[in-house]
């Protein structure tokens, strides 16, 4: 499959996903008396994703048709492995929040991202762990204790 066709398919998929997600924002319930609804930020992010997907589509339609060899696909995955790892970490975080809770899942997310993006020596991994635990504790103190924000506790904690 050519780069052009691959990019066109990706752009079309992202535009469709953006449309689906934008429609889902109309199901968000708002609290009475709020100035801005809970759907404002998700819609802003989805609109940005839509615009970037549209740019990708337009650029793909302009490009010449070149074939991707198996070596080029392998090089593409090697080159984009960090980006794919970051997306995998994010989707794992999304899965872990309702199961593990917001703060433990956030700590694991920070640790995973620091480990994926940073050095992988024993000392740096230990530093990543300390940063993740520290960030989780600070966020828990700030949001739960000071601001009194209720965060998802997670189903797995309820089983203990």
C-alpha positions in Angstrom: 0.0 0.0 0.0 1.3 3.4 -0.8 2.1 6.2 1.7 -0.5 8.3 0.1 -3.3 5.7 0.4 -2.2 5.0 4.0 -2.3 8.6 5.0 -5.7 9.1 3.3 -7.1 6.1 5.2 -5.7 7.4 8.4 -7.0 10.9 7.9 -10.5 9.6 7.0 -10.4 7.3 10.1 -9.4 10.3 12.3 -12.1 12.5 10.8 -14.7 9.8 11.4 -13.5 9.3 15.0 -13.6 13.1 15.6 -17.2 13.2 14.3 -18.2 10.3 16.6 -16.5 11.8 19.6 -18.0 15.2 18.9 -21.5 13.7 18.8 -20.8 12.0 22.1 -20.2 15.4 23.8 -23.9 16.2 23.4 -24.6 13.4 26.0 -22.5 15.1 28.7 -24.7 16.3 31.5 -24.0 19.7 33.0 -24.4 21.0 36.5 -26.9 23.8 37.0 -25.5 27.2 37.5 -22.1 26.6 35.7 -20.8 29.2 33.4 -19.2 26.7 30.9 -20.5 23.2 30.4 -18.4 20.0 30.9 -18.4 19.5 27.1 -16.4 22.7 26.3 -12.8 21.3 26.6 -13.5 17.9 24.9 -15.1 19.8 22.0 -12.1 22.1 21.7 -9.7 19.2 21.6 -11.9 17.3 19.1 -12.1 20.3 16.9 -8.2 20.6 16.9 -8.0 16.9 16.1 -10.4 17.4 13.2 -8.5 20.3 11.8 -5.2 18.4 12.0 -6.8 15.4 10.3 -8.2 17.6 7.6 -4.7 19.0 7.0 -3.3 15.5 6.8 -6.0 14.5 4.3 -5.3 17.6 2.1 -1.5 16.9 2.2 -2.1 13.3 1.3 -4.2 14.2 -1.6 -1.5 16.4 -3.0 1.4 13.9 -2.6 2.6 11.7 -5.4 1.8 8.0 -5.3 4.8 6.0 -3.9 4.8 2.4 -2.9 5.9 1.4 0.6 8.1 -1.7 0.7 8.2 -4.1 3.6 11.6 -2.5 4.7 9.9 0.9 4.7 7.1 -0.3 6.9 9.6 -1.8 9.3 11.6 1.5 9.4 8.3 3.4 9.9 7.5 1.3 13.0 11.0 1.6 14.3 10.9 5.4 13.8 7.5 5.8 15.3 7.9 3.3 18.1 8.1 6.0 20.8 4.9 7.7 19.5 3.1 4.3 19.4 4.3 3.5 22.9 3.0 6.9 24.2 -0.4 6.2 22.7 -0.4 2.7 24.2 0.4 4.2 27.6 -2.4 6.7 27.2 -5.0 4.0 26.3 -3.8 1.8 29.2 -4.3 4.9 31.5 -7.8 5.3 30.1 -8.5 1.6 30.9 -7.0 1.8 34.3 -8.8 4.9 35.6 -12.2 3.2 36.2 -10.5 0.0 37.4 -7.7 1.2 39.6 -8.7 4.8 40.3 -7.5 8.2 39.0 -4.5 8.8 41.2 -2.8 5.3 41.0 -3.5 5.2 37.3 -2.1 8.6 36.9 1.0 7.6 38.8 1.5 4.5 36.6 0.9 6.7 33.5 3.6 9.2 34.6 6.0 6.4 35.4 5.4 4.7 32.0 5.8 7.9 30.0 9.0 8.8 31.8 10.4 5.3 31.3 9.4 5.3 27.6 10.8 8.8 26.9 13.7 8.8 29.3 16.8 6.9 30.0 16.5 3.2 31.0 19.2 2.8 33.5 18.4 1.4 37.0 19.0 4.8 38.5 16.8 6.7 36.1 14.0 4.1 36.4 14.2 4.5 40.2 14.1 8.3 39.7 11.0 7.9 37.4 9.3 5.9 40.1 10.0 8.6 42.7 8.8 11.3 40.4 5.6 9.3 39.6 4.8 8.6 43.3 5.6 12.2 44.3 3.4 13.6 41.5 0.6 11.3 42.4 0.8 12.2 46.1 0.9 16.0 45.3 -2.0 15.7 42.9 -4.0 13.7 45.5 -3.3 16.3 48.2 -4.1 19.2 46.0 -7.3 17.9 44.4 -8.8 15.6 47.1 -7.7 17.5 50.3 -7.5 21.1 49.2 -9.9 21.5 46.3 -12.3 18.7 47.4 -12.5 17.2 43.9 -14.0 13.8 43.8 -11.9 11.5 41.6 -12.8 8.0 40.4 -11.8 5.5 43.1 -11.7 2.5 40.9 -13.5 -0.9 41.1 -10.5 -2.8 42.2 -10.2 -0.8 45.4 -13.8 -1.7 46.3 -12.9 -5.4 46.2 -10.3 -5.0 48.9 
